[in-house]
Amino acid sequence: MNKTDRQLAIMLELQRNKMQRAEDLAALFETSVRTIYRDIQALSEMGVPIMGAPGHGYSLMEGYFLPPIGFSAEEAVTLLMGTDFIEQRLDGDYGQVAKAVRRKIEAILPEPVREESKRVRETMRLLHVSEPITGLKEKEYLGQARRAIMERRKIRMAYQKKLPESDGNRKSAREVDPYGLALVQGHWMLIGRCGLRQEIRHFRVSRITELAMLEERFEMPPDFKLSRYRPSDDRNERVVVRAHPDMVDKIAEHANFYLDAVEERVDGAWVSFRVRTPEELLHHILGWGGDVEVVEPESLRRRVREEAEKMLKRY
């Protein structure tokens, strides 16, 4: 980053964060504190009203705003592709906002930059290969959940679980304190405290069949931060398969979340997984066909054999 770009970036940081220490700016722009001091002095001499508070840092004088900033073609492409992603993946409210933002960005771009960014965007596309499209119903529930999170309102929902309970039932009714939303491997997950389980649980939004925002409010735990939250790893069961060596890349691509280790042997590649329940891998294993054999557990071997027999009867 050259001096001019860095000084502009310093002004943007001061406008965005109000107060910044020279040490923090130096770390952000990967330069020395002495260089930041020189940049601050140069900006002040150019008439930028930067205030210094000993022990606290630098800030822009209250009421001072930078004029509108131009974008390079690369910066414009970055922003415009971001609006494409938002429109595809978020709920309808944000979809409309994304369209409006795209129009505004395109309107303020100089003609040469607009044409260049258009040319670059035509060479790239956002595709979600092997990932589900966020459907209209899912976007509707996503929007309701997002509003409930912002308003700290409880939600009541009907949820279709992936695996049935011991009584064979897959449907359940839940009241949840919604804490946040995360897009994980193409699936929107609602993270919140489940009233039934009395703990933080994760719910795939595509499996919600009904959702209502309640009048009752909840308090967000003071120690919960979605950006730092990491779910506990409860994948305590082990599955081992023997696969043709040519299948290893495909297995890693489709079941990377569960993959634990790969060992090359004379009789093929032995691949081990860690799962919550062996049935989680069933549809993957059936999709890999005869190039993969379940070694353990025996219960999963039986399930695969049963499914294969059902398929044989149909064909």
Salt bridges, closest charged atoms under 4 A:
GLU13 OE2 - ARG16 NH2 2.90
ASP24 OD1 - ARG21 NH2 3.05
ASP39 OD2 - ARG6 NE 2.53
ASP84 OD1 - ARG102 NH1 3.14
ASP84 OD2 - ARG121 NH2 2.61
GLU87 OE2 - LYS99 NZ 3.83
GLU87 OE1 - ARG102 NH2 2.67
ASP91 OD1 - ARG146 NH2 2.83
ASP93 OD2 - ARG146 NH2 3.63
ASP93 OD2 - ARG147 NH1 2.85
GLU106 OE2 - ARG121 NH1 3.89
GLU111 OE1 - ARG114 NH2 2.29
GLU116 OE2 - ARG119 NH2 2.96
GLU131 OE1 - ARG89 NH2 3.20
GLU131 OE1 - HIS128 ND1 3.70
GLU140 OE1 - LYS137 NZ 3.56
GLU151 OE1 - ARG153 NH1 2.72
GLU165 OE2 - LYS161 NZ 2.65
GLU165 OE2 - ARG197 NH2 3.28
GLU175 OE2 - ARG156 NH2 2.91
ASP177 OD1 - LYS154 NZ 2.58
GLU199 OE2 - ARG201 NH1 3.19
GLU215 OE2 - ARG153 NH2 3.56
ASP233 OD2 - ARG235 NH2 2.94
ASP233 OD2 - ARG274 NH2 3.06
ASP234 OD1 - ARG276 NE 2.76
ASP246 OD2 - HIS244 ND1 3.68
ASP260 OD1 - ARG274 NE 3.75
GLU263 OE1 - ARG265 NH2 3.32
ASP267 OD2 - ARG242 NH1 3.59
GLU280 OE2 - ARG276 NH1 3.29
GLU293 OE1 - ARG242 NH2 2.48
GLU293 OE2 - ARG301 NH1 3.10
GLU296 OE2 - ARG238 NH1 3.51
GLU298 OE1 - ARG301 NE 3.67
GLU298 OE2 - ARG305 NH2 3.96
GLU307 OE2 - ARG303 NH2 3.68
GLU307 OE2 - LYS310 NZ 3.57
